[in-house]
Amino acid sequence: MQRRQFLVASSLGFAGLKFGSPTHATPSEPSSSRPGKAKSTILFFLCGGASHLDMWDMKPDALLEYRGPFRPIETSAPGVLLSEHLPLTAKQAHHLAFVNSVKGTVNTNDHHAGYYHNLTGHVPDQSFVIKGNNRTPEREDWPYIGSVVASRRPQHPNLPNAISLPHMPSRAPYTRPGQFAARIGVEHDPMYISGSNEEPLKFQAPALVLEGGITADRMTSRFSLLDQVNSARRCFEETANTTALGQHQQRALSLLLSSQSTSAFDLSQEKPEVIERYGKTVNGMSLLVARRLAEAEVPFITVFWKGDSRKLAKKCKSAGSWDTHGNNFKCLQEDLLPEFDRAYSALIEDLADRGMLEETLVMVTSEMGRKPKIGDPRSGGTIGAGRDHWTHCLTDVLAGGGILGGQTYGASDARGEYPIDKPVTPADIAHTVYHAMGINDLIAYDKLERPYHLLENSKPLTELF
């Protein structure tokens, strides 16, 4: 994403007007219901579709053409087994809860619909089939989990209530649906922070940078003039759109002029050994920034795994993330799992050591699992040793926020193809996040002030707590 695109999508919300409608589904006031233990949620989304069979839900007794060469290892939680290539995460398993029975089936068995289902909790409609990769975010989409949380929490004094980093998946014009506020209004869209593989310790919120000789005083003066113009215009035209735009302008000014807005992204304040523990990759450093944002009590932080297409696209027959159509096992063993294992285990360990884990919910999910039968036609079948898309079963991992660690919930069948015990849906997972955050009011109102439920036909997994 270019700087200008991030500015548009982050602060003033002009791009958001395409994704959401400020006149629709105005949320009620922040809920006064009993607060959950979690003050913040960190969602680590493994873009591309991470293989549940080769990480969390291994099937050592299945035939070789299903289970592959990886072997399970014991962990710090009795009875919980993980992949041999997650040794650091295995040491943190006593903090983790593994939901091995997520049925995320979508009508396309593909990425766009998988993103939407797991990020909103809502089943994709027929438009995903008709439009395919052209089904980009629309204003009447159901809102992102993080945006719902943002809308239900009091406004953070210095930062947006929802922040996503280090990129906005996927590369335009194929932006993935499900990551925006949509029908509940652009004012609840996440702010995007950009990071890169080339400079993994540098994170930039383009909306928070003054350039071209613009000082804070000049910026304040310009906004004062703009406010006068807008006030005159509102005498003739008072609409929800102009009101929302004014809110975005005020938020942008507040963020620009607040030093506290940028300090959370400054990793120079961290000890070298902490940076080393997370790993000097854009994903590792994104999780470290997420920890800093949780310390600042930002309600919802999303880290979208950023792949390295230059390094892995050809090797894995994909765009360089977890979409392992080819060389599934080499890509996992040599590249993806070591980076994930180091960064994720560091986050859990760091939060626990700081006494923050009980008040910070950490969730790992993806848009899909991988097909149990090894061999994707797109990479030469069994010779290519890839795993194709598989939305019918995946594992979500939860920790902190009142979750009891060291447990598994539900189970898939002997091949890892379908849930067979305690099957749940992405809607149940989303409801579990709301439960952990103490959000029980899921009623919103449309432009005609008619109430509707943001997540019907679901229930939180209270057994996990």
HUMORA-V561388 format. One line per field, one symbol per residue. phi: phi as a letter, one per 20 degrees, with the letter a starting at -180 (. if undefined). A space follows every 50 residues. Layout:
phi: ???
This chain:
phi: .egfffgfeddenfffffebcfedlffffgfefgfffeeccddddegooe fffdcdcfcfeffgfdfmefdecfcfdgnedcffecfffgfdffedcdee ceedgcfdlcfgffggfeedndffefffffemfeeegcfeffffgfffgg fddgfffccffcccbeadfdggedgffodcflfeoffdffeedecbffcf eddcegfddecmmfeffffffffffffffffffffdbdcfffffffffff ffffffedfffdffeeffeefgffgfffnecffffffffffffffemffb cddegdedffedgffdlbeodeeefclgfffffecfffffgfffffffff fffemdffdcedcdbbeaecffffodgfcnmfffldcefbefbbdddcbm mnfefmcdcmbdffdmebfcclfcdgfffgffffffemddedeccefeme fbefbelbbfefffe
